Amino acid sequence: MKDHDDYEEAPSGSTIVRLPLVPQIVSRLRDEIVAGQWEPGAKMPEAELSVRFGVSRTPLRQAFKVLESEGLLDLQPNRGAVVTRPTLEGIDDNLSIIAALEGLAIEAACAVGSEAEITAILAIHDEMMGHFENGDVAGYFRENNRIHKAIVKAGRNRVLTEIHTNLLNHVERARNVANTSRDLNARSMQEHEEIASLLRARNGKKARKVMERHTMSIRGAIHSWLDEERDRPVPKS
């Protein structure tokens, strides 16, 4: 028998009677961890989160297990769920694969992406350019993340998309903090201009090389952030 908190009532008029709670909790906490709202080493407060989400601890602990499998939480005896600390080795391994996947994706997008998909990506690029010109760091990197995800989606490879999404959870929080802690980079913007131009021309082979190089360019900033993070004391429970 399922815990009574495992599902919640759907909105009135919906054809779906109940919505699973655990995936909703997982999605909310994942987004918060990736966005850097929970510091590495911080303990997830079960009582507080149970009240916040209006659920018992059963679905909350099930959500913790999912996030542990994704490498975002560590379930420790006597401490409970603790936000993991990214490692240099893990970031490098994952970032190398992400760069390769995004390279494959943009090559595929050039070949099979619809005109509507390419146009949408270029529109995000224009928004990002506006943030760059206005010196809006947070806005620039927000649109930057959207572009990368849109390109992967336009590649229309389900397996590649799933692997990319899973790996991104391990890297994106470090990349987000590293991005927002550094100044806007003219070289990065130039690479995006080149990527946009190659997408318009549907030059997949060249776009793949540029994308791989561009994706790896964040490596140095992430390493600097991780060096600082390693020396930071663990938050108290």
MDAnalysis code that builds the backbone (N, CA, C; Angstrom):
import MDAnalysis as mda
import numpy as np

u = mda.Universe.empty(711, n_residues=237, atom_resindex=np.repeat(np.arange(237), 3), trajectory=True)
u.add_TopologyAttr("name", ["N", "CA", "C"] * 237)
u.add_TopologyAttr("resid", np.arange(1, 238))
u.add_TopologyAttr("resname", ["MET", "LYS", "ASP", "HIS", "ASP", "ASP", "TYR", "GLU", "GLU", "ALA", "PRO", "SER", "GLY", "SER", "THR", "ILE", "VAL", "ARG", "LEU", "PRO", "LEU", "VAL", "PRO", "GLN", "ILE", "VAL", "SER", "ARG", "LEU", "ARG", "ASP", "GLU", "ILE", "VAL", "ALA", "GLY", "GLN", "TRP", "GLU", "PRO", "GLY", "ALA", "LYS", "MET", "PRO", "GLU", "ALA", "GLU", "LEU", "SER", "VAL", "ARG", "PHE", "GLY", "VAL", "SER", "ARG", "THR", "PRO", "LEU", "ARG", "GLN", "ALA", "PHE", "LYS", "VAL", "LEU", "GLU", "SER", "GLU", "GLY", "LEU", "LEU", "ASP", "LEU", "GLN", "PRO", "ASN", "ARG", "GLY", "ALA", "VAL", "VAL", "THR", "ARG", "PRO", "THR", "LEU", "GLU", "GLY", "ILE", "ASP", "ASP", "ASN", "LEU", "SER", "ILE", "ILE", "ALA", "ALA", "LEU", "GLU", "GLY", "LEU", "ALA", "ILE", "GLU", "ALA", "ALA", "CYS", "ALA", "VAL", "GLY", "SER", "GLU", "ALA", "GLU", "ILE", "THR", "ALA", "ILE", "LEU", "ALA", "ILE", "HIS", "ASP", "GLU", "MET", "MET", "GLY", "HIS", "PHE", "GLU", "ASN", "GLY", "ASP", "VAL", "ALA", "GLY", "TYR", "PHE", "ARG", "GLU", "ASN", "ASN", "ARG", "ILE", "HIS", "LYS", "ALA", "ILE", "VAL", "LYS", "ALA", "GLY", "ARG", "ASN", "ARG", "VAL", "LEU", "THR", "GLU", "ILE", "HIS", "THR", "ASN", "LEU", "LEU", "ASN", "HIS", "VAL", "GLU", "ARG", "ALA", "ARG", "ASN", "VAL", "ALA", "ASN", "THR", "SER", "ARG", "ASP", "LEU", "ASN", "ALA", "ARG", "SER", "MET", "GLN", "GLU", "HIS", "GLU", "GLU", "ILE", "ALA", "SER", "LEU", "LEU", "ARG", "ALA", "ARG", "ASN", "GLY", "LYS", "LYS", "ALA", "ARG", "LYS", "VAL", "MET", "GLU", "ARG", "HIS", "THR", "MET", "SER", "ILE", "ARG", "GLY", "ALA", "ILE", "HIS", "SER", "TRP", "LEU", "ASP", "GLU", "GLU", "ARG", "ASP", "ARG", "PRO", "VAL", "PRO", "LYS", "SER"])
u.atoms.positions = np.array([
    [0.844, -1.205, 0.000],
    [0.000, 0.000, 0.000],
    [0.874, 1.248, 0.000],
    [0.546, 2.236, -0.819],
    [1.360, 3.443, -0.911],
    [1.067, 4.369, 0.258],
    [2.077, 5.102, 0.695],
    [1.896, 6.113, 1.715],
    [0.903, 7.148, 1.206],
    [0.052, 7.676, 2.103],
    [-0.969, 8.608, 1.641],
    [-0.399, 9.889, 1.087],
    [0.876, 10.157, 1.378],
    [1.514, 11.356, 0.851],
    [2.168, 11.125, -0.502],
    [2.114, 9.896, -1.024],
    [2.799, 9.613, -2.282],
    [2.162, 10.326, -3.466],
    [0.890, 10.697, -3.333],
    [0.175, 11.344, -4.424],
    [-0.574, 12.555, -3.883],
    [-0.848, 13.512, -4.778],
    [-1.694, 14.634, -4.391],
    [-2.778, 14.803, -5.446],
    [-3.873, 15.435, -5.072],
    [-4.978, 15.642, -5.995],
    [-4.570, 16.591, -7.108],
    [-4.970, 16.262, -8.328],
    [-4.698, 17.130, -9.475],
    [-5.676, 18.290, -9.474],
    [-5.391, 19.368, -10.207],
    [-6.291, 20.513, -10.274],
    [-7.667, 20.112, -10.782],
    [-8.686, 20.855, -10.342],
    [-10.062, 20.573, -10.736],
    [-10.204, 20.628, -12.251],
    [-10.933, 19.644, -12.802],
    [-11.152, 19.601, -14.234],
    [-10.122, 18.807, -14.982],
    [-9.038, 18.418, -14.334],
    [-8.002, 17.632, -14.985],
    [-8.452, 16.195, -15.129],
    [-8.018, 15.530, -16.215],
    [-8.369, 14.130, -16.415],
    [-7.489, 13.216, -15.579],
    [-6.375, 13.748, -15.011],
    [-5.499, 12.963, -14.149],
    [-5.942, 13.190, -12.708],
    [-6.228, 12.116, -12.010],
    [-6.790, 12.232, -10.673],
    [-5.727, 12.612, -9.645],
    [-4.558, 11.946, -9.715],
    [-3.531, 12.202, -8.720],
    [-2.158, 12.366, -9.376],
    [-1.308, 13.152, -8.744],
    [0.043, 13.387, -9.245],
    [1.055, 12.849, -8.242],
    [2.040, 12.032, -8.673],
    [3.037, 11.512, -7.748],
    [3.807, 12.647, -7.084],
    [3.991, 12.548, -5.777],
    [4.699, 13.587, -5.041],
    [6.215, 13.466, -5.145],
    [6.722, 12.226, -5.082],
    [8.176, 12.050, -5.028],
    [8.880, 12.733, -6.206],
    [8.443, 12.525, -7.464],
    [9.126, 13.215, -8.569],
    [9.069, 14.737, -8.439],
    [7.976, 15.267, -7.871],
    [7.882, 16.715, -7.690],
    [8.891, 17.211, -6.662],
    [9.038, 16.457, -5.554],
    [10.013, 16.823, -4.533],
    [11.426, 16.724, -5.093],
    [11.698, 15.649, -5.828],
    [13.013, 15.458, -6.447],
    [13.340, 16.635, -7.357],
    [12.384, 17.005, -8.204],
    [12.607, 18.093, -9.158],
    [12.889, 19.404, -8.442],
    [12.103, 19.706, -7.395],
    [12.284, 20.962, -6.658],
    [13.651, 21.013, -5.973],
    [13.993, 19.940, -5.260],
    [15.266, 19.937, -4.537],
    [16.460, 19.892, -5.486],
    [16.322, 19.149, -6.579],
    [17.404, 19.097, -7.573],
    [17.682, 20.494, -8.112],
    [16.627, 21.215, -8.490],
    [16.796, 22.563, -9.032],
    [17.479, 23.477, -8.018],
    [17.100, 23.343, -6.752],
    [17.674, 24.200, -5.719],
    [19.150, 23.878, -5.474],
    [19.486, 22.581, -5.470],
    [20.886, 22.186, -5.270],
    [21.731, 22.649, -6.442],
    [21.241, 22.417, -7.657],
    [21.979, 22.809, -8.858],
    [22.169, 24.327, -8.915],
    [21.153, 25.067, -8.450],
    [21.237, 26.531, -8.469],
    [22.140, 27.073, -7.367],
    [22.601, 26.188, -6.467],
    [23.510, 26.608, -5.406],
    [22.817, 27.119, -4.163],
    [21.498, 26.855, -4.028],
    [20.769, 27.316, -2.852],
    [21.104, 26.507, -1.599],
    [21.639, 25.288, -1.789],
    [22.076, 24.455, -0.679],
    [23.594, 24.292, -0.789],
    [24.319, 24.702, 0.248],
    [25.777, 24.624, 0.213],
    [26.259, 23.180, 0.298],
    [27.360, 22.863, -0.386],
    [27.962, 21.537, -0.225],
    [28.262, 21.270, 1.250],
    [27.888, 20.088, 1.740],
    [28.094, 19.736, 3.138],
    [26.914, 20.045, 4.025],
    [25.914, 20.778, 3.499],
    [24.742, 21.125, 4.299],
    [23.828, 19.919, 4.474],
    [23.236, 19.801, 5.660],
    [22.283, 18.735, 5.931],
    [20.890, 19.183, 5.497],
    [20.163, 18.285, 4.841],
    [18.800, 18.595, 4.433],
    [17.879, 18.398, 5.642],
    [17.211, 19.455, 6.122],
    [16.381, 19.365, 7.325],
    [15.030, 18.695, 7.047],
    [14.910, 17.439, 7.448],
    [13.696, 16.683, 7.139],
    [12.436, 17.343, 7.681],
    [12.461, 17.734, 8.952],
    [11.265, 18.306, 9.571],
    [10.827, 19.575, 8.845],
    [11.789, 20.439, 8.553],
    [11.491, 21.696, 7.871],
    [10.942, 21.451, 6.465],
    [11.558, 20.519, 5.742],
    [11.119, 20.240, 4.380],
    [9.757, 19.545, 4.369],
    [9.485, 18.711, 5.359],
    [8.180, 18.048, 5.445],
    [7.073, 19.080, 5.586],
    [7.313, 20.082, 6.438],
    [6.325, 21.155, 6.618],
    [6.203, 21.993, 5.348],
    [7.345, 22.308, 4.764],
    [7.354, 23.149, 3.561],
    [6.589, 22.515, 2.409],
    [6.788, 21.208, 2.194],
    [6.124, 20.531, 1.086],
    [4.770, 19.951, 1.469],
    [4.467, 19.940, 2.763],
    [3.183, 19.404, 3.214],
    [3.084, 17.901, 3.053],
    [4.181, 17.191, 3.342],
    [4.209, 15.735, 3.181],
    [4.806, 15.107, 4.434],
    [4.625, 13.790, 4.571],
    [5.296, 13.069, 5.644],
    [6.752, 12.835, 5.237],
    [7.511, 12.218, 6.105],
    [8.925, 12.000, 5.802],
    [9.142, 10.839, 4.838],
    [8.120, 10.013, 4.630],
    [8.294, 8.852, 3.747],
    [8.606, 9.265, 2.305],
    [7.760, 10.089, 1.637],
    [8.108, 10.495, 0.258],
    [9.353, 11.371, 0.209],
    [9.604, 12.128, 1.293],
    [10.795, 12.968, 1.336],
    [12.055, 12.103, 1.317],
    [12.055, 11.037, 2.096],
    [13.213, 10.146, 2.134],
    [13.367, 9.373, 0.824],
    [12.246, 9.083, 0.174],
    [12.318, 8.428, -1.140],
    [12.972, 9.381, -2.149],
    [12.634, 10.661, -2.044],
    [13.235, 11.660, -2.929],
    [14.731, 11.777, -2.659],
    [15.112, 11.707, -1.384],
    [16.541, 11.768, -1.033],
    [17.309, 10.631, -1.699],
    [16.700, 9.443, -1.740],
    [17.366, 8.284, -2.341],
    [17.599, 8.504, -3.838],
    [16.623, 9.125, -4.498],
    [16.778, 9.414, -5.922],
    [17.930, 10.402, -6.124],
    [17.966, 11.443, -5.310],
    [19.020, 12.449, -5.436],
    [20.381, 11.885, -5.059],
    [20.405, 10.894, -4.166],
    [21.657, 10.217, -3.850],
    [22.158, 9.453, -5.073],
    [21.237, 8.792, -5.786],
    [21.629, 8.033, -6.977],
    [22.171, 8.950, -8.072],
    [21.769, 10.223, -8.046],
    [22.251, 11.202, -9.021],
    [23.545, 11.872, -8.562],
    [23.997, 11.541, -7.344],
    [25.245, 12.100, -6.854],
    [25.124, 13.463, -6.204],
    [23.899, 13.938, -5.965],
    [23.703, 15.257, -5.376],
    [23.588, 15.222, -3.861],
    [23.179, 14.089, -3.310],
    [23.081, 13.919, -1.866],
    [23.855, 12.691, -1.434],
    [24.284, 12.699, -0.174],
    [24.946, 11.558, 0.441],
    [24.156, 11.214, 1.699],
    [23.600, 10.004, 1.779],
    [22.830, 9.590, 2.950],
    [23.783, 9.012, 3.976],
    [24.003, 9.754, 5.046],
    [25.002, 9.398, 6.052],
    [24.343, 8.937, 7.351],
    [24.895, 7.893, 7.991],
    [24.381, 7.453, 9.297],
    [24.490, 8.591, 10.307],
    [23.430, 8.796, 11.062],
    [23.383, 9.797, 12.143],
    [23.317, 11.246, 11.663],
    [23.476, 11.472, 10.360],
    [23.374, 12.841, 9.840],
    [22.229, 13.000, 8.854],
    [21.838, 11.921, 8.220],
    [20.780, 11.996, 7.235],
    [21.309, 12.388, 5.869],
    [20.503, 13.138, 5.113],
    [20.874, 13.527, 3.751],
    [21.738, 14.778, 3.766],
    [22.923, 14.672, 3.164],
    [23.881, 15.780, 3.137],
    [24.229, 16.104, 1.686],
    [24.254, 17.382, 1.356],
    [24.584, 17.817, -0.002],
    [26.056, 17.484, -0.278],
    [26.311, 16.811, -1.386],
    [27.676, 16.383, -1.709],
    [28.544, 17.553, -2.155],
    [29.838, 17.359, -2.016],
    [30.822, 18.326, -2.504],
    [31.350, 17.836, -3.855],
    [31.240, 18.623, -4.905],
    [31.815, 18.212, -6.192],
    [33.326, 18.034, -6.057],
    [33.879, 17.132, -6.837],
    [35.323, 16.895, -6.827],
    [35.917, 17.270, -8.176],
    [37.211, 17.628, -8.161],
    [37.884, 17.982, -9.413],
    [37.845, 16.833, -10.406],
    [38.117, 15.630, -9.905],
    [38.144, 14.467, -10.790],
    [36.779, 14.218, -11.411],
    [35.733, 14.288, -10.569],
    [34.383, 14.048, -11.078],
    [33.951, 15.096, -12.088],
    [34.258, 16.364, -11.783],
    [33.892, 17.449, -12.703],
    [34.599, 17.275, -14.040],
    [35.899, 16.992, -14.015],
    [36.657, 16.831, -15.257],
    [36.116, 15.677, -16.099],
    [35.849, 14.548, -15.451],
    [35.338, 13.387, -16.178],
    [33.992, 13.700, -16.820],
    [33.092, 14.279, -16.018],
    [31.755, 14.577, -16.535],
    [31.772, 15.672, -17.595],
    [32.587, 16.701, -17.376],
    [32.634, 17.811, -18.323],
    [33.168, 17.353, -19.676],
    [34.143, 16.451, -19.664],
    [34.686, 15.929, -20.925],
    [33.608, 15.198, -21.720],
    [32.794, 14.414, -21.012],
    [31.729, 13.674, -21.693],
    [30.641, 14.623, -22.171],
    [30.286, 15.613, -21.330],
    [29.271, 16.592, -21.720],
    [29.709, 17.341, -22.981],
    [30.978, 17.727, -23.034],
    [31.484, 18.427, -24.222],
    [31.339, 17.561, -25.468],
    [31.655, 16.273, -25.326],
    [31.530, 15.362, -26.469],
    [30.068, 15.206, -26.880],
    [29.177, 15.093, -25.885],
    [27.751, 14.936, -26.180],
    [27.182, 16.186, -26.845],
    [27.570, 17.357, -26.342],
    [27.062, 18.597, -26.937],
    [27.623, 18.802, -28.340],
    [28.835, 18.306, -28.564],
    [29.386, 18.352, -29.916],
    [28.586, 17.478, -30.869],
    [28.292, 16.267, -30.436],
    [27.461, 15.363, -31.242],
    [26.086, 15.961, -31.478],
    [25.520, 16.576, -30.420],
    [24.167, 17.116, -30.510],
    [24.066, 18.251, -31.516],
    [25.054, 19.161, -31.519],
    [24.953, 20.285, -32.441],
    [25.176, 19.827, -33.880],
    [26.012, 18.810, -34.059],
    [26.185, 18.266, -35.406],
    [24.876, 17.654, -35.896],
    [24.196, 16.940, -34.999],
    [22.902, 16.351, -35.359],
    [21.850, 17.427, -35.581],
    [21.872, 18.469, -34.732],
    [20.902, 19.556, -34.876],
    [21.039, 20.235, -36.237],
    [22.268, 20.393, -36.699],
    [22.497, 20.988, -38.019],
    [21.911, 20.112, -39.123],
    [21.896, 18.799, -38.895],
    [21.420, 17.864, -39.915],
    [19.910, 17.652, -39.858],
    [19.349, 17.529, -38.650],
    [17.938, 17.124, -38.540],
    [17.060, 18.139, -37.831],
    [17.650, 19.172, -37.237],
    [16.840, 20.168, -36.536],
    [15.923, 20.911, -37.491],
    [14.702, 21.192, -37.040],
    [13.754, 21.921, -37.882],
    [14.135, 23.399, -37.935],
    [13.590, 24.095, -38.925],
    [13.843, 25.526, -39.025],
    [13.325, 26.245, -37.788],
    [12.197, 25.767, -37.254],
    [11.625, 26.381, -36.052],
    [12.565, 26.210, -34.859],
    [13.184, 25.038, -34.741],
    [14.109, 24.796, -33.633],
    [15.349, 25.666, -33.747],
    [15.902, 25.748, -34.957],
    [17.096, 26.574, -35.168],
    [16.768, 28.042, -34.901],
    [15.613, 28.484, -35.374],
    [15.197, 29.874, -35.165],
    [15.041, 30.171, -33.680],
    [14.478, 29.216, -32.924],
    [14.291, 29.405, -31.484],
    [15.635, 29.515, -30.773],
    [16.595, 28.697, -31.181],
    [17.929, 28.746, -30.576],
    [18.587, 30.093, -30.863],
    [18.447, 30.559, -32.096],
    [19.038, 31.847, -32.468],
    [18.377, 33.005, -31.725],
    [17.079, 32.848, -31.412],
    [16.376, 33.884, -30.640],
    [16.929, 33.953, -29.212],
    [17.218, 32.790, -28.628],
    [17.826, 32.762, -27.291],
    [19.206, 33.411, -27.352],
    [19.917, 33.130, -28.448],
    [21.244, 33.742, -28.633],
    [21.141, 35.262, -28.640],
    [20.142, 35.790, -29.324],
    [19.969, 37.246, -29.386],
    [19.669, 37.817, -28.000],
    [18.853, 37.087, -27.204],
    [18.572, 37.526, -25.839],
    [19.860, 37.548, -25.014],
    [20.669, 36.509, -25.191],
    [21.929, 36.422, -24.462],
    [22.856, 37.572, -24.858],
    [22.883, 37.909, -26.135],
    [23.698, 39.008, -26.614],
    [23.278, 40.327, -25.952],
    [21.964, 40.498, -25.779],
    [21.467, 41.698, -25.104],
    [21.954, 41.781, -23.669],
    [21.940, 40.639, -22.960],
    [22.443, 40.616, -21.583],
    [23.943, 40.915, -21.543],
    [24.670, 40.409, -22.538],
    [26.115, 40.648, -22.606],
    [26.397, 42.138, -22.773],
    [25.676, 42.760, -23.682],
    [25.898, 44.177, -23.954],
    [25.524, 45.051, -22.759],
    [24.554, 44.570, -21.948],
    [24.121, 45.320, -20.774],
    [24.913, 44.963, -19.515],
    [25.863, 44.026, -19.652],
    [26.657, 43.626, -18.496],
    [25.882, 42.823, -17.469],
    [24.796, 42.180, -17.896],
    [23.957, 41.376, -16.988],
    [24.520, 39.957, -16.928],
    [25.355, 39.687, -15.909],
    [26.028, 38.393, -15.809],
    [25.019, 37.256, -15.613],
    [24.115, 37.421, -14.649],
    [23.147, 36.355, -14.353],
    [22.264, 36.060, -15.567],
    [21.798, 37.116, -16.239],
    [20.956, 36.930, -17.419],
    [21.706, 36.267, -18.552],
    [22.955, 36.658, -18.722],
    [23.768, 36.072, -19.791],
    [23.918, 34.574, -19.604],
    [24.303, 34.157, -18.400],
    [24.546, 32.732, -18.186],
    [23.253, 31.921, -18.112],
    [22.153, 32.570, -17.720],
    [20.854, 31.882, -17.761],
    [20.495, 31.514, -19.196],
    [20.645, 32.467, -20.105],
    [20.350, 32.195, -21.511],
    [21.388, 31.244, -22.112],
    [22.621, 31.326, -21.634],
    [23.666, 30.407, -22.081],
    [23.266, 28.962, -21.789],
    [22.784, 28.721, -20.568],
    [22.330, 27.370, -20.214],
    [21.173, 26.927, -21.095],
    [20.256, 27.846, -21.376],
    [19.102, 27.520, -22.227],
    [19.539, 27.119, -23.626],
    [20.532, 27.814, -24.154],
    [21.017, 27.508, -25.504],
    [21.588, 26.093, -25.566],
    [22.425, 25.749, -24.602],
    [23.045, 24.419, -24.604],
    [21.970, 23.325, -24.556],
    [20.981, 23.513, -23.695],
    [19.926, 22.505, -23.572],
    [19.064, 22.441, -24.834],
    [18.796, 23.593, -25.440],
    [17.983, 23.626, -26.658],
    [18.700, 22.950, -27.823],
    [20.004, 23.124, -27.883],
    [20.786, 22.480, -28.948],
    [20.755, 20.968, -28.785],
    [20.927, 20.497, -27.552],
    [20.869, 19.055, -27.301],
    [19.499, 18.504, -27.695],
    [18.448, 19.217, -27.346],
    [17.095, 18.771, -27.696],
    [16.894, 18.733, -29.206],
    [17.432, 19.727, -29.909],
    [17.277, 19.797, -31.365],
    [18.016, 18.676, -32.076],
    [18.972, 18.042, -31.388],
    [19.683, 16.921, -31.989],
    [18.833, 15.672, -32.122],
    [17.708, 15.651, -31.392],
    [16.696, 14.588, -31.512],
    [17.252, 13.176, -31.281],
    [18.123, 13.072, -30.303],
    [18.647, 11.758, -29.924],
    [18.258, 11.540, -28.468],
    [17.270, 10.684, -28.248],
    [16.698, 10.499, -26.912],
    [17.735, 10.000, -25.916],
    [18.534, 9.022, -26.329],
    [19.539, 8.459, -25.418],
    [20.581, 9.515, -25.064],
    [21.053, 10.251, -26.071],
    [22.033, 11.307, -25.819],
    [21.459, 12.345, -24.854],
    [20.199, 12.721, -25.059],
    [19.558, 13.720, -24.204],
    [19.467, 13.244, -22.766],
    [19.106, 11.979, -22.563],
    [18.982, 11.436, -21.211],
    [20.334, 11.399, -20.507],
    [21.362, 10.957, -21.209],
    [22.703, 10.894, -20.615],
    [23.196, 12.300, -20.294],
    [22.976, 13.225, -21.220],
    [23.397, 14.612, -21.026],
    [22.716, 15.214, -19.805],
    [21.415, 14.979, -19.647],
    [20.672, 15.515, -18.515],
    [21.213, 14.974, -17.196],
    [21.471, 13.679, -17.141],
    [21.980, 13.074, -15.915],
    [23.361, 13.607, -15.549],
    [24.236, 13.717, -16.538],
    [25.583, 14.212, -16.263],
    [25.568, 15.693, -15.881],
    [24.652, 16.434, -16.476],
    [24.591, 17.870, -16.231],
    [24.284, 18.175, -14.769],
    [23.508, 17.280, -14.112],
    [23.184, 17.494, -12.702],
    [24.455, 17.539, -11.849],
    [25.488, 16.806, -12.238],
    [26.725, 16.750, -11.469],
    [27.614, 17.972, -11.729],
    [27.437, 18.598, -12.870],
    [28.341, 19.678, -13.277],
    [27.691, 21.052, -13.178],
    [26.385, 21.111, -13.396],
    [25.735, 22.402, -13.595],
    [25.805, 23.309, -12.372],
    [25.702, 22.735, -11.169],
    [25.750, 23.619, -9.997],
    [27.126, 24.280, -9.881],
    [28.193, 23.501, -10.145],
    [29.536, 24.088, -10.105],
    [29.698, 25.099, -11.235],
    [29.160, 24.761, -12.402],
    [29.278, 25.668, -13.542],
    [28.496, 26.956, -13.298],
    [27.301, 26.840, -12.683],
    [26.501, 28.027, -12.412],
    [27.204, 28.976, -11.461],
    [27.752, 28.415, -10.362],
    [28.438, 29.269, -9.390],
    [29.698, 29.864, -10.007],
    [30.441, 29.046, -10.748],
    [31.663, 29.539, -11.384],
    [31.342, 30.635, -12.394],
    [30.254, 30.447, -13.151],
    [29.873, 31.441, -14.154],
    [29.491, 32.768, -13.517],
    [28.630, 32.712, -12.501],
    [28.132, 33.949, -11.903],
    [29.177, 34.654, -11.061],
    [30.300, 33.968, -10.759],
    [31.356, 34.597, -9.961],
    [32.438, 35.220, -10.841],
    [32.311, 35.107, -12.159],
    [33.342, 35.673, -13.028],
    [32.739, 36.740, -13.937],
    [33.593, 37.546, -14.505],
    [33.133, 38.594, -15.406],
    [32.706, 37.990, -16.736],
    [31.898, 38.752, -17.476],
    [31.503, 38.312, -18.808],
    [32.744, 38.216, -19.687],
    [32.797, 37.159, -20.469],
    [33.989, 36.842, -21.233],
    [33.727, 37.084, -22.717],
    [34.469, 38.028, -23.308],
    [34.282, 38.353, -24.720],
    [34.575, 37.145, -25.599],
    [35.559, 36.339, -25.195],
    [35.900, 35.162, -25.986],
    [34.735, 34.170, -26.018],
    [34.093, 33.978, -24.867],
    [32.942, 33.077, -24.804],
    [31.823, 33.575, -25.716],
    [31.609, 34.895, -25.707],
    [30.571, 35.467, -26.555],
    [30.915, 35.284, -28.028],
    [32.181, 35.437, -28.364],
    [32.612, 35.237, -29.748],
    [32.387, 33.791, -30.192],
    [32.642, 32.856, -29.282],
    [32.400, 31.452, -29.599],
    [30.914, 31.204, -29.838],
    [30.074, 31.856, -29.035],
    [28.629, 31.707, -29.245],
    [28.196, 32.335, -30.573],
    [28.814, 33.433, -30.941],
    [28.511, 34.044, -32.242],
    [28.871, 33.076, -33.364],
    [30.013, 32.422, -33.215],
    [30.440, 31.459, -34.229],
    [29.488, 30.265, -34.271],
    [29.079, 29.789, -33.087],
    [28.132, 28.667, -33.018],
    [26.823, 29.034, -33.701],
    [26.327, 30.248, -33.448],
    [25.077, 30.696, -34.064],
    [25.215, 30.751, -35.585],
    [26.345, 31.274, -36.055],
    [26.577, 31.361, -37.494],
    [26.632, 29.978, -38.140],
    [27.273, 29.034, -37.466],
    [27.387, 27.677, -38.003],
    [26.050, 26.950, -37.983],
    [25.224, 27.264, -36.984],
    [23.873, 26.686, -36.950],
    [23.051, 27.194, -38.136],
    [23.146, 28.501, -38.400],
    [22.415, 29.062, -39.537],
    [22.844, 28.389, -40.840],
    [24.151, 28.154, -40.965],
    [24.685, 27.537, -42.177],
    [24.554, 26.021, -42.170],
    [24.161, 25.468, -41.005],
    [24.041, 24.013, -40.809],
    [25.355, 23.306, -41.147],
    [26.428, 23.919, -40.674],
    [27.761, 23.338, -40.847],
    [28.065, 22.490, -39.608],
    [27.583, 21.262, -39.612],
    [27.647, 20.410, -38.438],
    [29.042, 20.041, -37.984],
    [29.928, 19.707, -38.913],
    [31.262, 19.258, -38.535],
    [32.058, 20.360, -37.829],
    [32.007, 21.555, -38.365],
    [32.741, 22.648, -37.735],
    [32.071, 23.069, -36.431],
    [30.739, 23.057, -36.431],
    [29.998, 23.438, -35.225],
    [30.335, 22.498, -34.070],
    [30.523, 21.229, -34.386],
    [30.866, 20.252, -33.348],
    [32.195, 20.603, -32.681],
    [33.197, 20.958, -33.472],
    [34.515, 21.290, -32.918],
    [34.445, 22.540, -32.045],
    [33.715, 23.541, -32.522],
    [33.609, 24.790, -31.769],
    [32.845, 24.557, -30.460],
    [31.779, 23.773, -30.517],
    [30.982, 23.499, -29.323],
    [31.789, 22.752, -28.267],
    [32.555, 21.761, -28.692],
    [33.366, 20.995, -27.735],
    [34.378, 21.906, -27.043],
    [35.018, 22.769, -27.823],
    [36.001, 23.691, -27.243],
    [35.321, 24.679, -26.303],
    [34.164, 25.168, -26.699],
    [33.430, 26.147, -25.897],
    [32.968, 25.532, -24.572],
    [32.441, 24.331, -24.611],
    [31.939, 23.681, -23.401],
    [33.058, 23.442, -22.395],
    [34.242, 23.120, -22.887],
    [35.376, 22.864, -21.994],
    [35.993, 24.153, -21.453],
    [35.624, 25.301, -22.009],
    [36.264, 26.559, -21.605],
    [35.939, 26.960, -20.170],
    [34.870, 26.388, -19.592],
    [34.480, 26.722, -18.221],
    [35.332, 25.975, -17.206],
    [36.130, 25.018, -17.661],
    [36.874, 24.133, -16.753],
    [37.731, 24.909, -15.745],
    [38.454, 25.912, -16.218],
    [39.324, 26.673, -15.334],
    [38.568, 27.390, -14.236],
    [37.423, 27.995, -14.592],
    [36.619, 28.712, -13.599],
    [36.061, 27.753, -12.552],
    [35.644, 26.564, -12.991],
    [35.122, 25.568, -12.055],
    [36.224, 25.112, -11.107],
    [37.415, 24.892, -11.626],
    [38.537, 24.480, -10.782],
    [38.829, 25.531, -9.711],
    [38.787, 26.802, -10.074],
    [39.038, 27.869, -9.109],
    [37.989, 27.861, -8.015],
    [36.715, 27.661, -8.412],
    [35.638, 27.621, -7.425],
    [35.785, 26.421, -6.504],
    [36.141, 25.267, -7.065],
    [36.292, 24.063, -6.254],
    [37.457, 24.192, -5.274],
    [38.525, 24.862, -5.687],
    [39.650, 25.092, -4.785],
    [39.211, 25.918, -3.583],
    [38.393, 26.938, -3.834],
    [37.879, 27.765, -2.747],
    [36.910, 26.967, -1.878],
    [36.073, 26.171, -2.524],
    [35.063, 25.384, -1.810],
    [35.712, 24.333, -0.916],
    [36.814, 23.777, -1.355],
    [37.491, 22.730, -0.593],
    [38.002, 23.259, 0.739],
    [38.374, 24.540, 0.780],
    [38.900, 25.138, 2.009],
    [37.806, 25.715, 2.910],
    [36.566, 25.700, 2.426],
    [35.477, 26.261, 3.215],
    [35.027, 25.247, 4.270],
    [34.761, 25.670, 5.517],
    [34.325, 24.720, 6.541],
    [32.956, 24.129, 6.233],
    [32.747, 22.885, 6.709],
    [31.475, 22.202, 6.509],
    [30.405, 22.906, 7.339],
    [29.235, 23.236, 6.751],
    [28.168, 23.891, 7.518],
    [27.734, 23.019, 8.687],
    [27.431, 23.661, 9.812],
    [26.975, 22.915, 10.982],
    [25.549, 22.422, 10.783],
    [25.242, 21.255, 11.355],
    [23.892, 20.702, 11.242],
    [22.911, 21.561, 12.025],
])
